[in-house]
C-alpha cells in the first residue's frame, strides 16, 4: 500500500508526465511501496524479476560483477528515476545488481498490475509506454557510447592503433 501523496509525487516524474489526472490516480493503488536500508541489496544479477521500481526517495547503485568480488558501477539513481523495467516484458533474469546507497523508498509496479492498468486505461498505457520506450532508447544509446569508449581505452592500453589497419 502506498501513501496518499504518491499521486502528487508521480506528477513530478517524467515517466508519468503524459498521464491525465484520472489515469494517474487509477495507477496509484497498483503501486507497492518498498523500503530499503543503506547497503541492502534489492536484487542481484541473475535473480528472477517481474516488476519495475521507481525511486521515491533515497538512491540506489546499479552494478555488474566484473571478476570475483569486483563490481563495476553502471549507474547511480535517485528520486524520480526508475529501473527494472525490462522484467515487465520478458522472463529473463535481472541484468544487474541493485543496492540501496542510503535509506531508500521505492514504488514497485509488477507485470500483473501493469496489465490491469493497460486493460482499464489503454490510452493512458500507450502514453506510459511511449515515454518508457523513449527512456529505454536514451539508455541504449548511452550504453553504446560507453562500449565505444571502453573499446578505445582497451586499444590505447594495448598500444594498438585501429586506424593503421
N, C-alpha and C positions, 0 to 999 in steps of 0.2 A: 504494500500500500504506500502511496506517495502523499506528501503533504499538499494542502490546498494551494500553495504558492507555485506549484510545478508549472501550471499553465502560464503564469507570468514569466517564469524562467524560460520556458520553451519559446516564448515570443522573442527572446533576445538571441536565440541560437539560429545560425544561418541555415541549418538543415531543415528548420521548420518555418522559414521566413515566408514561403508561398502558401502556407495553410491559412484558410479563413478561420476566424474565431470559433465557430461551431465545430469545425473539424479538429482544431487544436484541443478543444475541451473534450471531444469524444475520444481522442487519443490518450489523454492524460490517465484515465483509470486503467489503461492497458500496460502502463509502465510500472515496474517494480523498483523499489529503492534498495540499494546495497551499499553498506558502509565498510570501508577498509581501513585498517590501522597502518601506520607507517611501516614499510617493509613487507607488508602482506602481499603474497602472490595471488592474483585473481585467477590466472590460468597460466599454464606452461605450453610452450610449443609442443604440438603433438596431442594435446588434450582434445577431447570432442567438444564441439560447441554448437549452440543453436540460438544464440542471442547476440545482439549488439549492445554496446554500452555508450552512454552519454555522460560526460563528467559534469556534475552539478557544482561541486566544489572540490578543492584539492588538486592533485596532479598525479599522473602515472608515468612510468618509464616503460617503453616498449623496447624489447631487446631480443636478440637471437644468440644462441651459443655458437662460439667460433671453434674453440678447441678446449677440451677439458672443462675447467671452470671459468674460462674467459667468455664474457658476454659482450657483444657489440651493441651499444645503444643505437637504436634506429630512430627513435623519436621520444620527445617529452611532450606530454599533452596536458592541458589544463581546462578550466571551466569553459563549457561550450563546445569542446572538441568531442569527437566520437571515434570509436574503434570497434573492431569485431564484426563489422557489417558483412564480411564475406560469408560468415556462418549462417546468415539468413537465407543464402541462396544455394549453398552446396553442403554436402555431408562431409567435406574434407576436415581433417584435424586443424586445430589452431596453428597459424603460421609463425607465431612469435610468442614470447613470454611477456606478460603484463604484471607490473608490480607497483604498488602504491608508493609514491615519493613522499608522502605525508598523510595525515588524516584526509580521507577522500570519500566523497559521497557520489555514487553512480546511479544513473537511471538505466534500467535494463528493458529492452524490448525484445521479446523472443519471437521465434518464427510463427508460432500459433497466433499470438496476439496481433502480429503484423498482418497475417492472413485474414483475421477477423476485421481489422481496420480496412483492408482492401475490399472486402465484401460489403461492408456498411457504407464506405465512403470512397468509391472508386476514383472520382475526380481528385479528391484530396490526396489519395495514394499516388496518383500519377504525378502530382506536383512534388510530393515527397521523393519519389523515385527519380524524378528529373534532377533535383538538387543532389541527391545521393550519387547519381551517375557522374555529374559534373565534378564532384569532390573526388570520386574514385579516379577519374581521368587525370585530375591535377596530381594526385598522389602517384599514379603510374608514370606520368611524365617526369616527376621529380626523382623517382627511383631509377628511371632510365638515365637521367643526368648523373646520378650517383654512381651507377655502374660504369659509365664512361670515365668518370673521374678516378675511380678505383683502378680501372684498367690503365689509365695514364700513369698513375702513381707506380703501378707494378712495372710498367715499361721503363720509367725513369729509374726505379730502384735496381733493375737488372742491367741498365745501360743500353737496352735495345732502343733502336730508333725506327719507328713504324714507317717514317717517310723514306727510308733508304731501300725499302722493298721494291 
